[in-house]
Amino acid sequence: MQDHTSRSHVQELMRDREDQILQRWVEISTQPLRGRISDIDARKELQEIYRAFLRSFSDTDGASELHGLLSDLSRTRARQGFTPRETAVTVFGLKEAVYESVEAHGGEEALRGFVWLSRSIDDLGLLTFETYAAAREKIITDQAEELLELSTPVVKLWEGIVGVPLIGTLDSARTQVVMEKLLQTLVDTGSEYAVIDITGVPAVDTEVAQHLLKTVMAARLMGANCVISGIRPQIAHTIVTLGIEFGDIVTKASLADALAYVLRQSGVQITSKVKSRIAVRTEEA
């Protein structure tokens, strides 16, 4: 009974002095942000949260709305580059603003009720921290996927020939992206040949070789022939040492060798008319 009475006092004080408390909350929360958010924008955000907070005292839907607004605030701040501490300080600033009003205008009951209010605001601060961490993790995951897409381009080298220049470490996740993009490009372009160039792959071990073999096998199921190029002496030595078998898969030392090979397989003749020029023509059927 005592707790209920105390809570009612501090809740009533928050309703009666909304403008005063809200103004102080805006001042307290924007000060550490050093002008990175305007007072007008901050007031608009915090006013909506403040009123949802008041509704949450007597309405469970208000509590859900309050959690939703705080989660949105935390996610927005994460995308804007604010730290989790700065976001949490914004929420904890409400305690200081309410306490000043309790101290100046509330009685002993309101002060007891403030203890309950303080715990509630602490829980809301932790909620924004957890939401912030989840939002940052999502942003990092999205950026990693975008980088993965950018680092595995599939380009058209010639009519009916596509190339996959690989640079960097080739792991399971990246191989999956390579395979999906290569197969989709083969479908989109109707190409019969693919050159997978590993010149930029620093090392080839058994796992990387298995990834390459799976990609080649998948392309074969689509009716396309693959050539692996960029087999440098060090990589060739490693492959032999590890006993990796590429079977009947064609391998070439350089991308140029691989391109020349698939051009010949496509029926394109390459002839040199002068020392510095190369002419190509397609054989007639």
RODRENNU-969847 format. One record per residue (C-alpha): chain; residue number from 1; z, y, x. Coordinates in steps of 0.5 Angstrom, whole numbers, plus 500, padded with zeros to 3 digits. Each point is the difference from the previous one (the first is absolute). Layout:
# RODRENNU-969847
+----+-----+-----+-----+-----+
| ch |   i |  pz |  py |  px |
+----+-----+-----+-----+-----+
|  A | NUM |   Z |   Y |   X |
...
+----+-----+-----+-----+-----+
This chain:
# RODRENNU-969847
+----+-----+-----+-----+-----+
| ch |   i |  pz |  py |  px |
+----+-----+-----+-----+-----+
|  A |   1 | 500 | 500 | 500 |
|  A |   2 | 502 | 505 | 506 |
|  A |   3 | 493 | 498 | 503 |
|  A |   4 | 496 | 501 | 494 |
|  A |   5 | 504 | 507 | 499 |
|  A |   6 | 499 | 502 | 507 |
|  A |   7 | 492 | 498 | 500 |
|  A |   8 | 499 | 504 | 494 |
|  A |   9 | 503 | 506 | 503 |
|  A |  10 | 496 | 500 | 506 |
|  A |  11 | 494 | 498 | 495 |
|  A |  12 | 501 | 506 | 496 |
|  A |  13 | 501 | 505 | 506 |
|  A |  14 | 493 | 498 | 502 |
|  A |  15 | 497 | 501 | 493 |
|  A |  16 | 503 | 507 | 500 |
|  A |  17 | 499 | 502 | 507 |
|  A |  18 | 493 | 497 | 500 |
|  A |  19 | 496 | 507 | 503 |
|  A |  20 | 506 | 501 | 505 |
|  A |  21 | 500 | 493 | 503 |
|  A |  22 | 493 | 499 | 500 |
|  A |  23 | 499 | 506 | 504 |
|  A |  24 | 505 | 498 | 505 |
|  A |  25 | 497 | 493 | 500 |
|  A |  26 | 493 | 503 | 502 |
|  A |  27 | 503 | 505 | 505 |
|  A |  28 | 504 | 494 | 504 |
|  A |  29 | 494 | 495 | 499 |
|  A |  30 | 495 | 505 | 503 |
|  A |  31 | 504 | 503 | 506 |
|  A |  32 | 499 | 494 | 504 |
|  A |  33 | 492 | 499 | 499 |
|  A |  34 | 499 | 507 | 503 |
|  A |  35 | 495 | 502 | 495 |
|  A |  36 | 496 | 494 | 500 |
|  A |  37 | 500 | 500 | 492 |
|  A |  38 | 501 | 507 | 496 |
|  A |  39 | 506 | 501 | 496 |
|  A |  40 | 495 | 500 | 494 |
|  A |  41 | 498 | 493 | 501 |
|  A |  42 | 507 | 498 | 502 |
|  A |  43 | 503 | 503 | 494 |
|  A |  44 | 495 | 497 | 495 |
|  A |  45 | 501 | 493 | 503 |
|  A |  46 | 507 | 500 | 500 |
|  A |  47 | 501 | 503 | 493 |
|  A |  48 | 496 | 494 | 497 |
|  A |  49 | 505 | 496 | 504 |
|  A |  50 | 506 | 504 | 498 |
|  A |  51 | 499 | 499 | 493 |
|  A |  52 | 498 | 493 | 500 |
|  A |  53 | 507 | 499 | 504 |
|  A |  54 | 503 | 504 | 494 |
|  A |  55 | 497 | 495 | 495 |
|  A |  56 | 502 | 494 | 504 |
|  A |  57 | 507 | 501 | 498 |
|  A |  58 | 499 | 498 | 493 |
|  A |  59 | 493 | 496 | 500 |
|  A |  60 | 498 | 494 | 504 |
|  A |  61 | 493 | 503 | 499 |
|  A |  62 | 502 | 506 | 504 |
|  A |  63 | 503 | 496 | 506 |
|  A |  64 | 493 | 496 | 500 |
|  A |  65 | 496 | 507 | 500 |
|  A |  66 | 505 | 503 | 505 |
|  A |  67 | 499 | 494 | 505 |
|  A |  68 | 492 | 500 | 499 |
|  A |  69 | 500 | 508 | 502 |
|  A |  70 | 504 | 499 | 506 |
|  A |  71 | 496 | 494 | 502 |
|  A |  72 | 494 | 505 | 499 |
|  A |  73 | 503 | 505 | 504 |
|  A |  74 | 502 | 495 | 506 |
|  A |  75 | 492 | 497 | 500 |
|  A |  76 | 497 | 507 | 500 |
|  A |  77 | 505 | 503 | 505 |
|  A |  78 | 498 | 494 | 504 |
|  A |  79 | 493 | 501 | 500 |
|  A |  80 | 501 | 508 | 501 |
|  A |  81 | 503 | 497 | 507 |
|  A |  82 | 508 | 502 | 498 |
|  A |  83 | 505 | 496 | 503 |
|  A |  84 | 504 | 495 | 496 |
|  A |  85 | 506 | 504 | 502 |
|  A |  86 | 497 | 507 | 497 |
|  A |  87 | 499 | 496 | 494 |
|  A |  88 | 507 | 497 | 499 |
|  A |  89 | 503 | 507 | 502 |
|  A |  90 | 496 | 503 | 494 |
|  A |  91 | 503 | 495 | 495 |
|  A |  92 | 507 | 501 | 504 |
|  A |  93 | 500 | 508 | 499 |
|  A |  94 | 501 | 499 | 493 |
|  A |  95 | 507 | 498 | 502 |
|  A |  96 | 502 | 506 | 503 |
|  A |  97 | 496 | 505 | 495 |
|  A |  98 | 505 | 496 | 494 |
|  A |  99 | 506 | 500 | 505 |
|  A | 100 | 499 | 508 | 500 |
|  A | 101 | 500 | 501 | 493 |
|  A | 102 | 506 | 495 | 499 |
|  A | 103 | 504 | 503 | 505 |
|  A | 104 | 499 | 507 | 497 |
|  A | 105 | 499 | 498 | 492 |
|  A | 106 | 503 | 493 | 499 |
|  A | 107 | 507 | 498 | 499 |
|  A | 108 | 504 | 494 | 503 |
|  A | 109 | 496 | 495 | 495 |
|  A | 110 | 493 | 503 | 503 |
|  A | 111 | 503 | 499 | 507 |
|  A | 112 | 501 | 493 | 498 |
|  A | 113 | 494 | 499 | 497 |
|  A | 114 | 496 | 502 | 506 |
|  A | 115 | 503 | 494 | 504 |
|  A | 116 | 496 | 496 | 495 |
|  A | 117 | 494 | 504 | 500 |
|  A | 118 | 500 | 500 | 508 |
|  A | 119 | 499 | 493 | 500 |
|  A | 120 | 495 | 500 | 495 |
|  A | 121 | 496 | 505 | 504 |
|  A | 122 | 501 | 496 | 506 |
|  A | 123 | 497 | 494 | 497 |
|  A | 124 | 494 | 504 | 498 |
|  A | 125 | 499 | 502 | 507 |
|  A | 126 | 500 | 493 | 503 |
|  A | 127 | 495 | 499 | 494 |
|  A | 128 | 495 | 505 | 503 |
|  A | 129 | 501 | 497 | 507 |
|  A | 130 | 498 | 493 | 498 |
|  A | 131 | 494 | 503 | 496 |
|  A | 132 | 498 | 504 | 507 |
|  A | 133 | 501 | 494 | 504 |
|  A | 134 | 495 | 496 | 495 |
|  A | 135 | 495 | 506 | 500 |
|  A | 136 | 500 | 501 | 507 |
|  A | 137 | 499 | 492 | 501 |
|  A | 138 | 494 | 501 | 495 |
|  A | 139 | 497 | 506 | 503 |
|  A | 140 | 500 | 496 | 507 |
|  A | 141 | 497 | 494 | 497 |
|  A | 142 | 494 | 503 | 497 |
|  A | 143 | 499 | 504 | 506 |
|  A | 144 | 500 | 493 | 504 |
|  A | 145 | 495 | 497 | 495 |
|  A | 146 | 495 | 507 | 501 |
|  A | 147 | 500 | 499 | 507 |
|  A | 148 | 499 | 493 | 500 |
|  A | 149 | 494 | 501 | 495 |
|  A | 150 | 498 | 506 | 505 |
|  A | 151 | 500 | 495 | 506 |
|  A | 152 | 496 | 494 | 497 |
|  A | 153 | 493 | 504 | 499 |
|  A | 154 | 494 | 495 | 498 |
|  A | 155 | 494 | 504 | 501 |
|  A | 156 | 493 | 498 | 499 |
|  A | 157 | 496 | 499 | 507 |
|  A | 158 | 493 | 498 | 497 |
|  A | 159 | 497 | 498 | 494 |
|  A | 160 | 504 | 493 | 498 |
|  A | 161 | 505 | 501 | 506 |
|  A | 162 | 507 | 503 | 500 |
|  A | 163 | 505 | 501 | 505 |
|  A | 164 | 507 | 500 | 501 |
|  A | 165 | 503 | 504 | 506 |
|  A | 166 | 507 | 498 | 501 |
|  A | 167 | 505 | 504 | 504 |
|  A | 168 | 507 | 499 | 501 |
|  A | 169 | 505 | 494 | 499 |
|  A | 170 | 497 | 495 | 495 |
|  A | 171 | 505 | 497 | 495 |
|  A | 172 | 501 | 496 | 494 |
|  A | 173 | 500 | 506 | 495 |
|  A | 174 | 494 | 503 | 504 |
|  A | 175 | 496 | 494 | 500 |
|  A | 176 | 501 | 500 | 493 |
|  A | 177 | 497 | 507 | 499 |
|  A | 178 | 494 | 498 | 505 |
|  A | 179 | 498 | 494 | 496 |
|  A | 180 | 501 | 503 | 493 |
|  A | 181 | 496 | 506 | 502 |
|  A | 182 | 495 | 496 | 504 |
|  A | 183 | 498 | 496 | 494 |
|  A | 184 | 500 | 505 | 495 |
|  A | 185 | 495 | 504 | 504 |
|  A | 186 | 496 | 494 | 501 |
|  A | 187 | 500 | 499 | 492 |
|  A | 188 | 498 | 508 | 500 |
|  A | 189 | 494 | 500 | 505 |
|  A | 190 | 498 | 493 | 499 |
|  A | 191 | 500 | 499 | 508 |
|  A | 192 | 499 | 493 | 503 |
|  A | 193 | 503 | 502 | 507 |
|  A | 194 | 507 | 503 | 502 |
|  A | 195 | 502 | 502 | 507 |
|  A | 196 | 507 | 500 | 501 |
|  A | 197 | 501 | 504 | 507 |
|  A | 198 | 507 | 499 | 503 |
|  A | 199 | 499 | 504 | 506 |
|  A | 200 | 506 | 505 | 498 |
|  A | 201 | 505 | 494 | 499 |
|  A | 202 | 504 | 500 | 506 |
|  A | 203 | 502 | 492 | 500 |
|  A | 204 | 498 | 494 | 496 |
|  A | 205 | 505 | 495 | 499 |
|  A | 206 | 500 | 493 | 496 |
|  A | 207 | 502 | 504 | 494 |
|  A | 208 | 494 | 506 | 501 |
|  A | 209 | 495 | 494 | 501 |
|  A | 210 | 502 | 497 | 493 |
|  A | 211 | 500 | 506 | 497 |
|  A | 212 | 493 | 501 | 502 |
|  A | 213 | 498 | 493 | 499 |
|  A | 214 | 502 | 501 | 492 |
|  A | 215 | 496 | 506 | 500 |
|  A | 216 | 494 | 497 | 502 |
|  A | 217 | 501 | 494 | 496 |
|  A | 218 | 501 | 504 | 494 |
|  A | 219 | 494 | 504 | 501 |
|  A | 220 | 496 | 494 | 501 |
|  A | 221 | 502 | 498 | 493 |
|  A | 222 | 497 | 506 | 498 |
|  A | 223 | 493 | 498 | 503 |
|  A | 224 | 501 | 505 | 506 |
|  A | 225 | 500 | 498 | 508 |
|  A | 226 | 505 | 503 | 504 |
|  A | 227 | 499 | 502 | 508 |
|  A | 228 | 506 | 502 | 504 |
|  A | 229 | 499 | 505 | 505 |
|  A | 230 | 504 | 503 | 505 |
|  A | 231 | 503 | 494 | 504 |
|  A | 232 | 502 | 503 | 506 |
|  A | 233 | 501 | 496 | 507 |
|  A | 234 | 508 | 500 | 499 |
|  A | 235 | 499 | 498 | 492 |
|  A | 236 | 495 | 495 | 502 |
|  A | 237 | 505 | 497 | 505 |
|  A | 238 | 506 | 500 | 495 |
|  A | 239 | 496 | 497 | 495 |
|  A | 240 | 498 | 494 | 505 |
|  A | 241 | 508 | 500 | 503 |
|  A | 242 | 502 | 499 | 492 |
|  A | 243 | 495 | 495 | 499 |
|  A | 244 | 498 | 504 | 494 |
|  A | 245 | 493 | 497 | 497 |
|  A | 246 | 495 | 505 | 496 |
|  A | 247 | 496 | 494 | 498 |
|  A | 248 | 493 | 502 | 499 |
|  A | 249 | 502 | 507 | 499 |
|  A | 250 | 495 | 504 | 504 |
|  A | 251 | 504 | 505 | 505 |
|  A | 252 | 497 | 506 | 504 |
|  A | 253 | 503 | 504 | 506 |
|  A | 254 | 498 | 506 | 497 |
|  A | 255 | 498 | 504 | 493 |
|  A | 256 | 493 | 501 | 503 |
|  A | 257 | 499 | 493 | 501 |
|  A | 258 | 502 | 498 | 494 |
|  A | 259 | 496 | 505 | 496 |
|  A | 260 | 494 | 498 | 504 |
|  A | 261 | 501 | 492 | 498 |
|  A | 262 | 501 | 502 | 493 |
|  A | 263 | 494 | 504 | 500 |
|  A | 264 | 496 | 494 | 503 |
|  A | 265 | 503 | 496 | 494 |
|  A | 266 | 498 | 504 | 495 |
|  A | 267 | 493 | 500 | 502 |
|  A | 268 | 500 | 507 | 504 |
|  A | 269 | 496 | 500 | 507 |
|  A | 270 | 503 | 504 | 505 |
|  A | 271 | 495 | 502 | 505 |
|  A | 272 | 500 | 505 | 506 |
|  A | 273 | 494 | 505 | 501 |
|  A | 274 | 503 | 504 | 505 |
|  A | 275 | 506 | 499 | 505 |
|  A | 276 | 504 | 505 | 496 |
|  A | 277 | 498 | 499 | 493 |
|  A | 278 | 501 | 494 | 495 |
|  A | 279 | 495 | 499 | 494 |
|  A | 280 | 502 | 495 | 494 |
|  A | 281 | 495 | 497 | 495 |
|  A | 282 | 501 | 495 | 494 |
|  A | 283 | 496 | 494 | 501 |
|  A | 284 | 496 | 499 | 494 |
|  A | 285 | 501 | 494 | 495 |
+----+-----+-----+-----+-----+
